Amino acid sequence: MRRLTASLFAMLLLIASLASPAYAGMFMRSCSQPVVFRGAAVNALVLPWRVDIGLGASAPGLPAAGRQVSSLAHLQLLMGMLPLGSIGAVDLLSEGGAICDVDEVLASVSRQGVQSGMLAPGQAVVAIWGRLFEQDGELFVQTYLRFSRQGAEGLTPERLSLTWGGAQLQAGLPMQALAFAPRRIRLDDLARIDAATRAALRVHDTPDASTPGVAFPSSPREGLPYWITGQRGDWLQLQPMRAGLPAGWVRARSGDEIPEWSLSRWLPELDYALGVAGWLRLQVGDVSDADRARITAFVEAALGRYQAAVPADLSPTAWGLAAALRGHMAWTRGDRAAAATLFASAKAYLPASAAAANLAAVSALSGVEGSPDSAQRLGRRLLGALALAPDDALLRANLAALYRTYADQPSWSPFPPAELAQRQQVLKSAR
C-alpha cells in the first residue's frame, strides 16, 4: 500500500474531526504510527492476528491468513459500529515482520501534547487483535480485547462511586482486557468468508441496490483503505485512500441482521467487541434518551449473540465481564437493584477476581441503611476480596474508608478501639 503523504493525512484527520457524529472513518496505518479519528467518540483499533513462529512450514497459508483475519475484522467492526454514530476504525499493519505491541499502540494514541490523531479527553478506544497457532496438528485462533477512555493524563479505568454510612466507596470493572478462549479454524473457511464478504459489499455509483456495482478488491491480503464521507440510512459513501480503488456507495448490513458471509458467524468475538464499543459509546455520553435506549439494546444484542455462540463454561471470563457491563448500564440508568444482581452474577463467573468481589460488595449497599450488621458484612466482603489481591488500591481505599466509619460509629465496629487503630495503621503504612 502506498503511504499517505503527511499533508493528505492531516487533511483527512481534519475533515474527520469536523464530520457529523454519524460519520466514521476507516484506513490502514503502521503499528509504529497509530492514529485515531479525533472527531469520533469511539475508535476501534484492529491490530494484526499474528502467526506463531515456525507455523509457516506446517501450514503454508497461515501467515497470509493472519492478515486476512485482520482485514475482515476491521471491515466488519466498522460496519457493525455504524448504528452507534461518531465512530472510527483503523486497520494497523506490522512492518517487516515486527510484532504490533498493544501497550505501545495504546500508549501512543493516548499520550498528551499531540495536536492531531490522538485521543481527546472523554474519547474511547477498543483494541482487538489475536494470534493463530497450531496444537496437536490442529489450527486455532485466539482473540484479545482491550478498551478504555481517555482521561486527563492518559487512559483511565472506569469507576462507579457510592456514598454509604459516611464512607466514599469506589469500584471498577472486573477487567478492561480480555483473552478469549481459543477456537479451531479452517483456512478454507476463512478464504470462503473473505471472498463472499468482498462480493457482497459492492460499491455503487448511487445508494441503490438495483444497480450492478463493483466488488471490492479481491485480494485477501490487502485491507480496505477508505474513509467515509457520508451516510444515508444503511448506505455509506466511500472515498478511497489510494488510486485504483472504486469510489461510491456501499450498503452496510447493520442491526440484528447477520449475513451468512459475516466473519462474526465464525469469530463471535467480533460481536463481543461490538457490545463493548456500544457500552463505551454510552460512557462517552452526548446521546439523547432515545439514542441511549437504542444503544443499550444494541449492546444487549451484541453480547447476546456472543453468548449464544460460546457457552459460559467455555468462556466464563467473557460472560463475567458481560454481566458487569450490563450491571454498569443498569447502575447508570438508576436501576441499582438490577445492577447489584448483575454484579453478583459477574462475581459468580469470576470467583478469583478481587475487582468483581469489590464491585459486588459496593453495589449491594445501594439503598441499604447503615447499621452494625451491614457495616460488618461489608467489612467481611472487603477483607475476603483483599485476600485475593492484597495490592488492590480500590479495595484498600474502601477498607480504609470503612474503618474510618467504624471509628466514627463505634457501635458498628466489630473491633475494640485499640485493634481498629492498629488495623488503620497497617493499611496506612502498607500504601
C-alpha positions in Angstrom: 0.0 0.0 0.0 1.3 3.4 -0.9 1.8 5.6 2.2 -0.3 8.7 2.7 1.6 12.0 2.5 1.7 14.0 5.7 -0.4 16.8 4.2 -3.1 14.4 2.9 -3.2 12.5 6.2 -3.6 15.8 8.1 -6.4 16.8 5.8 -8.2 13.5 6.3 -8.0 13.9 10.1 -9.2 17.5 9.9 -12.2 16.5 7.8 -13.0 13.6 10.1 -12.9 15.8 13.1 -15.4 18.2 11.5 -17.8 15.5 10.2 -21.2 14.9 11.7 -21.5 12.4 14.6 -22.9 9.8 12.3 -19.8 9.7 10.1 -16.9 7.5 10.5 -13.5 6.6 9.0 -11.5 3.6 8.1 -8.0 3.3 6.9 -4.7 1.4 7.3 -1.8 2.6 9.3 1.5 1.2 10.5 1.6 0.0 14.1 4.6 2.2 14.7 2.5 5.3 13.8 -1.1 4.6 15.1 -3.7 7.3 15.0 -7.4 7.7 15.9 -10.2 9.9 14.5 -10.3 13.0 16.7 -14.0 13.5 15.8 -15.1 10.0 16.8 -16.5 9.2 20.2 -15.3 5.6 19.9 -12.3 4.4 17.9 -11.7 0.7 17.0 -8.0 -0.2 16.5 -7.6 -3.6 14.8 -4.1 -4.9 15.3 -2.8 -7.9 13.3 -3.6 -11.5 14.2 0.0 -12.7 14.4 1.2 -16.2 13.5 3.3 -18.0 16.0 6.9 -18.5 14.8 7.5 -21.8 13.0 4.0 -22.4 11.7 4.7 -21.5 8.2 6.3 -24.8 7.4 3.4 -27.0 8.6 0.7 -24.6 7.4 2.0 -22.5 4.5 -1.2 -20.5 4.2 -1.3 -19.4 7.8 0.9 -16.2 7.6 -1.4 -14.7 4.9 -4.4 -15.8 6.9 -3.3 -13.6 9.8 -3.5 -10.6 7.6 -6.8 -11.8 6.1 -8.5 -12.0 9.5 -7.3 -8.5 10.5 -8.6 -7.0 7.2 -12.0 -8.7 7.6 -12.3 -7.8 11.3 -11.6 -4.2 10.5 -14.3 -4.0 7.8 -16.9 -5.8 9.9 -16.3 -3.9 13.1 -16.7 -0.6 11.2 -19.9 -1.8 9.5 -21.3 -3.2 12.8 -20.4 0.0 14.8 -22.3 2.3 12.4 -25.5 2.4 14.4 -23.6 3.9 17.3 -22.7 7.1 15.5 -19.5 9.0 15.9 -17.1 6.1 15.3 -13.9 5.4 13.5 -11.8 2.3 12.7 -8.1 1.9 11.9 -6.5 -1.2 10.5 -3.0 -1.4 11.9 -0.3 -3.2 9.9 3.0 -4.7 11.1 6.1 -3.8 9.1 9.0 -6.1 8.3 7.6 -9.0 10.4 7.6 -6.9 13.6 5.0 -7.7 16.2 2.5 -5.0 17.0 2.6 -4.3 20.7 -0.8 -3.3 22.0 0.8 -1.5 25.0 2.9 0.7 22.7 -0.1 1.3 20.4 -2.4 2.4 23.2 0.3 4.5 24.8 0.9 6.2 21.6 -2.7 7.2 20.9 -3.3 8.3 24.5 -0.2 10.4 25.1 -0.5 14.1 25.8 0.8 17.0 23.8 -0.1 15.8 20.3 -2.3 18.1 18.2 -4.0 15.6 15.9 -4.6 11.9 15.6 -4.6 11.2 19.3 -7.4 10.6 21.8 -9.0 13.7 23.4 -10.3 13.6 27.0 -13.5 11.6 27.1 -13.0 9.7 23.9 -12.9 5.9 24.0 -10.8 3.2 22.3 -11.3 -0.5 21.8 -8.4 -2.6 20.5 -8.8 -6.1 19.1 -6.1 -8.4 17.9 -5.2 -12.1 18.1 -2.9 -15.0 17.2 -3.0 -18.1 15.0 -1.3 -21.2 16.3 -1.0 -25.0 15.9 -1.6 -27.5 18.6 -1.8 -31.3 18.2 -2.0 -31.0 14.5 -5.0 -28.6 14.5 -5.1 -24.8 13.9 -6.5 -22.4 16.4 -7.2 -18.7 16.6 -7.3 -16.7 19.9 -8.6 -13.2 20.1 -7.8 -10.4 22.6 -9.6 -7.3 23.5 -8.8 -4.1 25.5 -10.9 -1.0 26.0 -10.7 2.3 27.9 -11.5 6.0 27.8 -9.1 8.9 27.7 -8.7 10.8 31.0 -6.8 14.0 31.8 -3.4 12.2 31.8 -4.0 9.1 29.6 -6.2 6.1 29.5 -8.2 5.8 32.8 -10.1 2.9 34.3 -13.9 3.0 34.7 -15.2 3.6 38.2 -18.6 3.8 39.9 -19.0 5.5 43.3 -21.3 5.2 46.3 -21.6 7.2 49.5 -22.7 4.9 52.3 -22.5 5.4 56.0 -20.4 8.4 55.6 -17.8 6.4 53.6 -16.9 7.2 50.0 -16.6 3.8 48.2 -15.5 3.1 44.7 -15.5 0.0 42.4 -14.2 -0.7 38.9 -15.0 -3.3 36.3 -13.5 -6.8 36.8 -11.2 -6.1 33.9 -10.8 -3.9 30.8 -8.7 -6.5 29.0 -9.9 -9.9 27.9 -8.3 -13.0 26.4 -11.0 -15.1 24.7 -10.8 -18.9 24.6 -9.0 -20.3 21.5 -11.2 -21.6 18.7 -10.4 -24.1 15.9 -10.2 -22.7 12.4 -10.0 -23.9 8.8 -8.2 -21.9 6.3 -10.6 -22.8 3.5 -13.5 -21.4 5.6 -11.6 -18.1 6.1 -10.9 -17.9 2.3 -14.6 -18.5 1.6 -15.8 -15.8 4.1 -13.3 -13.3 2.6 -14.4 -13.9 -1.0 -18.1 -13.8 0.0 -17.6 -10.6 2.0 -16.0 -8.7 -0.8 -18.5 -10.0 -3.3 -21.5 -9.0 -1.2 -20.2 -5.5 -0.3 -20.3 -3.9 -3.7 -19.6 -0.2 -4.5 -22.4 1.6 -6.3 -22.5 4.9 -8.0 -25.6 5.8 -6.1 -27.2 4.4 -2.9 -29.3 2.0 -5.0 -29.0 -1.8 -4.6 -30.6 -2.4 -8.0 -27.5 -1.1 -9.8 -24.8 -3.7 -10.5 -22.0 -2.0 -8.6 -18.3 -3.0 -8.4 -16.9 -5.6 -6.0 -14.2 -4.6 -3.5 -10.7 -5.6 -4.5 -10.5 -9.4 -4.4 -7.0 -9.7 -2.9 -7.4 -11.3 0.6 -4.0 -9.9 1.6 -4.9 -6.2 1.4 -7.0 -4.1 3.7 -9.6 -1.6 2.6 -8.1 1.9 2.8 -11.2 4.1 2.7 -12.6 6.9 4.6 -16.3 7.6 4.9 -17.6 11.0 3.5 -21.3 10.4 4.0 -24.1 8.2 5.2 -27.7 7.7 4.0 -29.6 5.2 6.0 -27.7 1.9 5.7 -25.6 3.3 2.9 -22.0 4.6 3.3 -20.3 6.9 0.8 -16.7 5.8 0.5 -13.6 7.7 -0.8 -10.5 5.5 -1.5 -7.2 6.5 0.0 -5.2 5.2 -2.9 -5.5 5.1 -6.7 -7.2 2.2 -8.4 -9.9 1.5 -5.8 -13.6 2.2 -6.6 -15.4 5.1 -5.0 -19.1 5.3 -4.3 -21.8 3.9 -2.1 -21.8 0.6 -0.1 -24.7 -0.8 1.8 -23.7 -1.6 5.3 -25.5 -4.6 6.9 -26.3 -3.4 10.4 -28.7 -4.1 13.2 -29.7 -7.6 14.1 -29.3 -8.9 10.5 -26.2 -11.1 10.4 -25.3 -12.0 6.8 -24.3 -15.6 6.0 -20.9 -14.4 4.9 -20.2 -12.5 8.1 -16.9 -13.2 9.9 -18.7 -12.9 13.2 -20.5 -16.2 12.5 -17.1 -17.8 12.6 -15.5 -15.4 15.1 -18.2 -14.3 17.5 -15.6 -12.4 19.5 -16.3 -9.6 17.0 -19.9 -9.4 18.3 -18.4 -9.1 21.8 -16.2 -6.2 20.6 -19.3 -4.5 19.2 -21.0 -4.8 22.5 -18.0 -3.2 24.3 -17.9 -0.4 21.7 -21.6 0.3 22.3 -21.0 0.3 26.1 -18.2 2.8 25.5 -20.4 5.0 23.4 -22.8 5.2 26.3 -19.9 6.1 28.7 -18.7 8.9 26.4 -22.2 10.4 26.5 -23.7 13.2 24.5 -26.6 11.0 23.4 -30.3 11.6 23.6 -32.6 9.5 25.8 -33.9 7.8 22.7 -30.4 7.0 21.4 -29.4 5.8 24.9 -32.2 3.3 24.8 -31.3 2.2 21.3 -27.6 1.8 22.0 -28.4 -0.1 25.2 -30.4 -2.5 23.1 -27.5 -2.7 20.6 -25.1 -3.7 23.5 -27.5 -6.3 24.8 -28.0 -7.8 21.3 -24.3 -7.9 20.5 -23.3 -9.5 23.8 -26.2 -11.9 23.5 -25.0 -13.1 20.1 -21.6 -13.9 21.5 -23.1 -15.8 24.5 -25.4 -17.7 22.2 -22.4 -18.9 20.2 -20.0 -19.5 23.2 -21.3 -21.2 26.3 -20.4 -19.9 29.8 -18.4 -23.0 30.7 -16.1 -22.3 27.7 -15.7 -18.6 28.4 -16.5 -17.7 32.0 -14.4 -14.6 31.9 -16.2 -13.1 28.9 -19.5 -14.0 30.5 -18.5 -12.4 33.8 -17.4 -9.1 32.1 -20.6 -9.1 30.1 -22.6 -9.3 33.3 -20.6 -6.4 34.7 -21.1 -4.3 31.6 -24.8 -4.9 31.8 -24.8 -4.1 35.5 -22.9 -0.8 34.9 -25.6 0.2 32.4 -28.3 -0.6 34.9 -26.5 1.4 37.6 -26.1 4.4 35.3 -29.8 4.5 34.5 -30.7 4.3 38.2 -31.8 0.7 38.4 -29.5 -0.1 41.4 -31.2 -3.4 42.4 -30.8 -4.8 38.9 -27.2 -3.6 38.8 -26.4 -5.3 42.1 -27.9 -8.6 40.9 -25.8 -8.4 37.7 -22.6 -7.5 39.6 -23.2 -10.5 41.9 -23.6 -12.6 38.7 -20.3 -11.3 37.5 -18.6 -12.3 40.7 -20.1 -15.8 40.4 -18.5 -16.2 37.0 -15.2 -14.7 38.3 -14.7 -16.2 41.7 -10.9 -15.4 41.7 -11.4 -11.7 40.8 -10.9 -9.2 43.6 -12.3 -6.4 41.4 -15.5 -8.4 40.8 -15.8 -9.1 44.5 -15.3 -5.4 45.3 -17.9 -4.4 42.7 -20.5 -6.8 44.1 -19.8 -5.7 47.7 -20.1 -2.0 47.0 -23.2 -2.2 44.7 -25.0 -4.4 47.2 -25.1 -1.4 49.7 -27.1 0.9 47.4 -30.4 1.6 49.2 -29.2 -0.3 52.4 -29.3 1.6 55.7 -26.2 1.8 57.6 -26.1 -0.5 60.6 -23.7 -2.7 62.6 -24.8 -5.7 60.6 -24.5 -4.1 57.1 -21.2 -2.4 58.1 -19.7 -5.6 59.4 -20.9 -7.6 56.3 -19.2 -5.1 54.1 -16.0 -5.4 56.1 -16.0 -9.2 55.7 -16.6 -9.0 52.0 -13.8 -6.4 51.5 -11.4 -8.4 53.5 -12.3 -11.5 51.5 -11.6 -9.7 48.3 -8.4 -8.2 49.6 -7.1 -11.7 50.3 -7.4 -12.3 46.5 -5.4 -9.1 45.7 -3.6 -7.5 48.7 -2.3 -4.7 46.5 -5.6 -3.7 45.0 -5.7 0.1 45.5 -9.5 0.5 45.4 -10.1 -2.3 47.9 -7.5 -0.8 50.3 -9.1 2.6 49.9 -12.6 1.2 50.6 -11.4 -0.7 53.6 -9.7 2.4 55.0 -13.0 4.4 54.4 -14.9 1.7 56.2 -12.5 1.7 59.2 -13.0 5.5 59.5 -16.7 4.9 59.6 -16.1 2.3 62.3 -14.2 4.9 64.3 -17.0 7.5 63.8 -19.7 4.9 64.7 -18.1 2.7 67.4 -21.3 0.6 67.7 -20.8 -0.5 64.1 -17.3 -1.8 64.6 -16.5 -5.5 65.3 -13.1 -4.4 66.7 -12.2 -2.9 70.0 -10.7 0.7 69.6 -7.1 -0.5 70.0 -7.4 -3.2 67.4 -9.2 -0.8 65.0 -6.4 1.8 65.4 -3.9 -0.9 64.7 -5.7 -2.1 61.5 -5.9 1.5 60.3 -2.1 2.0 60.9 -1.3 -1.2 59.0 -3.4 -0.1 56.0 -1.8 3.3 56.0 1.8 2.1 56.3 1.3 -0.5 53.6 0.4 2.0 50.9 
